[in-house]
Amino acid sequence: MASNPVNAEIAVLGVGVAGIAAALALKQTGLDVCLIGEAVGNGPKVGEYLPASVLRPLRALGFSGLDAILGEQDVLPSTAKMSAWGSETWAYQDSLRDPEGGGWHILRHRFEQQLMHHAQSRGVEIHRAKLLELKDNGAEYRVRAVGDGGEITVQSPRLIDATGRKAWLVRRLAGAPKQTNIQMAVIAWIKDPRPTVARVTSVKSVKNGWWYTAPLPEQQRVVAFHGLADSVSQLYKSPDRFLDQARGDGLKDHLPDRAEFIAPLQSCDASVRLSPKIAGKRWLAIGDAALSFDPLSSQGLHFAFYSALKACDAICEASRSETRRLQAMEVYCRQVSDVFKSNQRTRFMFYNQEHRFRDEPYWREQCNRC
């Protein structure tokens, strides 16, 4: 049974990091904000690396630091990076060389749950519901959704799309995001009880893609393979084959001898996608809904916070006048475009460092599309 409509000055669609950050930022300006999207689950979720650069946006959102959100047991400092990229020799880079530090590995779902708790405590109205339908009468949007309590309709003159790669609003108002390369990923979360395990992120290129693994809090480990659909599909169908392949491809020393899976294997799109339009007259997109990254960049969470804060600046500036609105939206779109161009240049540099497999389908795809 449908309830009475919920009215808000601005509605944020999507309850991931980008959406919650946007809601927190807008709430700080005094706006009446509604956050709506499907509930954050309790299981493992992709996106476990938090670069040290996120401390700046966290402070802008009123947090003294990461410890204001997560307890010590929920955070694992990343002390170094190892890579075998372009050769079989492992290169080691200590985080001391990074001017901002090595960052942290977290349990993504727990991070989002805690951010949600803070948003709720600060007065953000939150509705956990699946988005169903969008209507626009020219002055106000009506978003229909359904949750455990039944149907709900949110009415708002302005919307933010923070629905991740689904780009729920963007697809309805501007079309599907443009895919700039083809890449899939298969991800496993396993128990890693080794007491002396190094807090090191490891990346290794192979003939048909590349591997990534990192330790996580609570003696867990994430292992991921990135490749074309056929390679990913074969590994996704067999967890045992997935781990055997990882060990055979050179990750044996990085994995426990016996692996206990914490959750079923997950498969997802890992391509770079840019929305055809980042902002309209009464809406804009942030996070993965605007621009989704190649996982090699490890910049997804940073961009979630960055785009949320820049979107808040644009919305506040746009409220001054029509001229200011046009200028603010142009600035925001340019900021996202600049991030995309910079990311593509970095991708081109890294993928072209791998010369051994340049004629293989996966590597041709990544290098040619950069």
C-alpha positions in Angstrom: 0.0 0.0 0.0 1.4 3.4 -1.0 2.1 5.9 1.7 1.9 9.7 1.6 4.6 11.3 -0.7 7.9 12.3 1.0 8.9 15.9 0.1 12.5 17.0 0.1 14.5 20.0 -1.3 16.9 17.5 -2.9 16.7 13.7 -3.1 19.8 11.6 -3.4 19.3 8.3 -5.2 21.6 5.5 -4.0 22.9 4.7 -0.5 26.6 3.9 -1.3 29.5 6.0 -0.3 28.9 8.7 -2.9 25.2 9.0 -2.0 25.8 9.1 1.7 28.7 11.7 1.3 26.5 13.9 -0.8 23.6 13.7 1.7 26.0 14.6 4.6 27.5 17.5 2.6 24.1 18.9 1.6 22.8 18.5 5.1 25.6 20.7 6.4 24.4 23.5 4.2 20.9 23.4 5.8 19.1 21.7 2.9 16.3 19.3 3.5 17.8 16.1 2.1 16.3 12.7 1.4 18.4 9.6 0.8 16.8 6.7 -1.0 18.1 3.4 -2.3 18.4 -0.3 -1.6 19.7 -1.3 1.8 23.4 -1.9 2.4 24.0 -5.6 2.8 26.0 -7.5 5.4 28.2 -9.5 3.0 31.5 -8.6 1.3 31.4 -5.8 -1.2 33.9 -4.7 -3.9 35.9 -1.6 -3.2 37.9 -2.3 -0.1 40.8 0.2 -0.5 40.6 3.6 1.1 43.5 5.9 0.0 44.9 8.3 2.5 43.7 11.2 0.4 40.1 10.6 1.6 41.0 12.2 4.9 40.5 15.6 3.4 36.9 15.0 2.3 36.1 13.2 5.5 37.2 16.2 7.5 35.1 18.4 5.2 32.1 16.2 6.1 32.8 16.8 9.9 34.8 13.7 10.8 38.0 14.1 12.7 39.5 11.1 10.9 38.8 7.6 9.9 38.7 6.5 13.5 35.5 8.6 13.9 33.8 6.1 11.6 35.5 2.8 12.0 37.0 1.1 15.0 40.6 -0.1 15.1 39.5 -3.7 14.4 37.8 -2.6 11.2 40.9 -1.0 9.6 44.0 -2.6 8.2 46.8 -0.1 7.2 48.3 -0.7 3.8 52.0 -0.7 4.3 53.3 -1.4 0.8 52.5 -2.4 -2.8 54.0 -5.2 -4.7 53.7 -5.7 -8.4 54.9 -8.1 -11.1 53.9 -6.0 -14.1 55.9 -6.3 -17.3 58.1 -9.0 -15.9 58.0 -11.9 -13.5 60.1 -10.0 -11.0 58.2 -8.5 -8.0 58.8 -4.8 -7.4 58.2 -3.5 -3.8 57.1 0.0 -3.0 56.9 1.1 0.6 54.0 3.4 1.6 56.6 5.7 3.2 57.3 7.0 -0.3 53.7 8.1 -0.6 53.4 11.7 0.7 49.9 11.0 2.0 50.6 7.5 3.3 49.6 4.1 2.2 45.9 4.2 3.0 43.8 1.4 4.5 42.0 -1.8 3.7 38.5 -2.0 5.0 35.4 -4.1 4.9 33.4 -2.0 2.5 29.9 -3.0 3.6 30.8 -2.1 7.2 32.2 1.3 6.2 28.9 2.1 4.4 26.8 1.0 7.3 28.7 3.3 9.7 28.5 6.2 7.3 24.8 5.6 7.0 24.5 5.6 10.8 26.2 9.0 11.0 24.0 10.4 8.2 20.9 9.3 10.1 22.1 10.7 13.4 22.7 14.1 11.7 19.1 14.2 10.5 19.3 12.9 6.9 15.9 11.2 6.0 16.7 7.7 4.8 14.4 5.3 2.9 15.7 1.9 2.1 13.8 1.0 -1.0 14.3 -0.2 -4.6 13.8 2.5 -7.2 11.0 1.7 -9.7 9.8 4.7 -11.7 10.6 8.3 -12.5 8.2 11.0 -13.5 8.9 14.7 -14.2 6.3 17.5 -14.5 8.9 20.1 -15.4 9.2 21.5 -11.9 9.3 18.5 -9.7 10.5 14.9 -9.9 8.5 12.0 -8.5 10.5 8.9 -7.7 8.5 5.7 -6.9 10.2 3.0 -5.0 9.3 -0.1 -2.9 10.8 -1.2 0.4 9.9 -3.6 3.2 7.1 -1.2 4.3 5.5 -1.0 0.9 5.6 1.6 -1.9 7.0 5.1 -1.3 7.0 8.2 -3.5 9.6 10.9 -3.1 8.9 14.3 -4.5 11.8 16.8 -5.1 12.7 19.5 -7.5 16.3 18.3 -7.7 17.9 14.8 -7.9 21.4 13.4 -7.5 22.2 10.0 -9.2 24.4 8.1 -6.8 23.3 4.6 -7.9 26.7 3.4 -9.0 27.3 1.7 -12.3 23.6 1.1 -12.7 23.3 4.9 -13.3 19.5 4.6 -12.7 18.7 8.3 -13.2 21.3 9.0 -16.0 19.9 6.1 -18.1 16.4 7.6 -17.9 17.4 11.2 -18.6 20.5 11.0 -20.8 21.1 7.5 -22.0 23.4 4.7 -21.1 27.0 5.5 -19.9 29.7 5.1 -22.6 31.9 2.1 -22.1 35.5 2.9 -23.1 37.0 -0.6 -22.8 35.9 -4.2 -22.2 36.9 -5.7 -18.8 35.2 -8.0 -16.3 36.3 -9.1 -12.8 35.7 -12.2 -10.6 36.3 -11.7 -6.9 36.7 -14.0 -4.0 36.8 -13.3 -0.2 38.6 -15.9 1.8 39.9 -16.5 5.3 43.6 -15.8 5.8 44.5 -16.8 9.4 48.3 -16.5 8.9 49.5 -14.5 11.9 52.5 -12.9 10.1 50.7 -12.0 6.8 52.2 -8.9 5.3 49.9 -5.9 4.9 50.8 -5.6 1.3 48.7 -5.1 -1.8 49.8 -7.3 -4.7 49.2 -6.9 -8.4 50.4 -9.3 -11.1 49.9 -9.2 -14.9 49.4 -12.5 -16.8 48.7 -13.4 -20.4 44.9 -13.0 -20.2 44.5 -10.3 -17.6 45.8 -9.4 -14.2 45.4 -10.5 -10.5 45.0 -8.5 -7.4 45.1 -9.5 -3.8 45.2 -7.7 -0.4 44.6 -8.6 3.3 41.5 -7.3 5.0 40.5 -6.9 8.6 39.3 -9.9 10.6 41.8 -12.2 9.0 40.2 -12.0 5.6 41.7 -11.6 2.1 40.3 -10.4 -1.2 41.5 -12.0 -4.4 40.4 -10.7 -7.8 41.1 -11.6 -11.5 40.4 -9.0 -14.3 40.1 -10.1 -17.9 37.8 -10.5 -20.8 34.4 -12.2 -20.4 35.4 -15.7 -21.4 38.3 -15.9 -19.0 36.3 -14.5 -16.1 33.4 -16.8 -16.8 35.6 -19.9 -16.7 37.0 -18.9 -13.3 33.6 -17.8 -11.9 32.1 -21.2 -12.5 34.6 -23.0 -10.3 36.0 -21.6 -7.0 38.6 -24.3 -6.9 39.8 -23.6 -10.4 39.9 -19.9 -9.4 42.3 -20.4 -6.6 44.4 -23.0 -8.5 44.8 -20.5 -11.3 45.8 -17.7 -8.9 48.5 -19.9 -7.4 49.6 -21.2 -10.8 49.9 -17.6 -12.1 52.3 -16.6 -9.4 50.2 -15.7 -6.3 51.0 -18.9 -4.3 53.1 -17.1 -1.7 50.4 -14.5 -1.3 47.6 -16.9 -0.4 47.0 -19.3 2.5 47.6 -23.0 1.8 44.0 -23.8 2.5 41.4 -21.3 1.6 37.9 -21.1 3.2 35.5 -19.0 1.1 33.6 -16.3 3.1 31.1 -15.8 0.4 30.3 -17.1 -3.1 32.5 -15.8 -5.9 31.2 -12.5 -7.4 31.5 -11.3 -11.0 31.1 -7.7 -12.2 31.8 -5.3 -14.9 35.2 -3.6 -14.4 35.3 -1.4 -17.5 35.7 2.4 -17.5 32.4 4.1 -18.1 31.6 7.8 -18.6 28.0 9.0 -18.6 26.9 10.8 -21.8 25.7 13.7 -19.6 26.9 14.4 -16.1 24.4 17.1 -15.2 21.1 18.5 -16.4 18.9 21.5 -15.4 17.7 19.9 -12.1 19.9 16.9 -11.7 23.5 15.6 -11.7 25.4 12.4 -11.3 28.2 11.5 -8.9 30.5 8.6 -8.1 30.2 5.6 -10.5 27.0 6.9 -11.9 29.0 9.7 -13.4 32.4 8.0 -14.0 33.4 4.4 -13.1 37.1 3.6 -13.0 39.3 0.7 -14.0 40.0 -1.1 -10.6 43.7 -0.8 -11.4 43.5 2.9 -10.4 42.2 2.2 -6.9 40.4 5.6 -7.1 36.8 4.6 -6.8 36.3 5.6 -3.2 38.3 8.8 -3.5 36.2 9.8 -6.5 33.0 9.0 -4.6 33.9 11.6 -1.9 35.4 14.0 -4.4 32.4 14.1 -6.7 30.0 14.3 -3.8 31.6 17.4 -2.4 32.0 19.1 -5.8 28.4 18.3 -6.6 27.3 19.9 -3.3 29.4 23.1 -4.2 27.7 23.2 -7.6 24.2 22.8 -6.2 24.8 25.6 -3.7 26.2 27.9 -6.3 23.3 27.0 -8.7 20.7 28.2 -6.3 21.9 31.9 -6.6 20.7 32.6 -10.2 20.1 31.0 -13.5 23.5 32.3 -14.8 25.2 30.9 -11.7 23.4 27.6 -12.2 24.7 27.3 -15.8 28.2 28.2 -14.7 28.2 25.8 -11.7 27.0 22.9 -13.8 29.6 23.6 -16.4 32.4 23.7 -13.8 31.2 20.4 -12.3 31.1 18.6 -15.6 34.5 19.9 -16.5 35.9 18.7 -13.1 34.6 15.2 -13.8 35.9 15.3 -17.4 39.3 16.3 -16.2 39.4 13.3 -13.8 38.4 11.0 -16.7 41.1 12.4 -19.0 43.8 12.1 -16.3 42.7 8.5 -15.5 42.8 7.5 -19.1 46.4 8.9 -19.5 47.4 6.9 -16.4 45.7 3.7 -17.8 47.5 4.2 -21.1 50.9 4.4 -19.3 50.4 1.4 -17.1 48.9 -1.0 -19.6 51.6 -0.1 -22.1 54.3 -1.1 -19.6 53.3 -4.7 -20.2 55.1 -5.6 -23.4 55.2 -9.4 -23.1 51.5 -9.9 -23.9 50.8 -6.9 -26.2 49.4 -9.2 -29.0 47.0 -11.0 -26.7 43.3 -10.1 -26.9 43.0 -8.7 -23.4 46.0 -6.5 -23.7 45.1 -5.3 -27.2 41.7 -4.3 -25.8 43.1 -2.3 -22.9 45.9 -0.6 -24.8 43.9 0.3 -27.9 41.0 1.6 -25.9 43.1 3.9 -23.7 
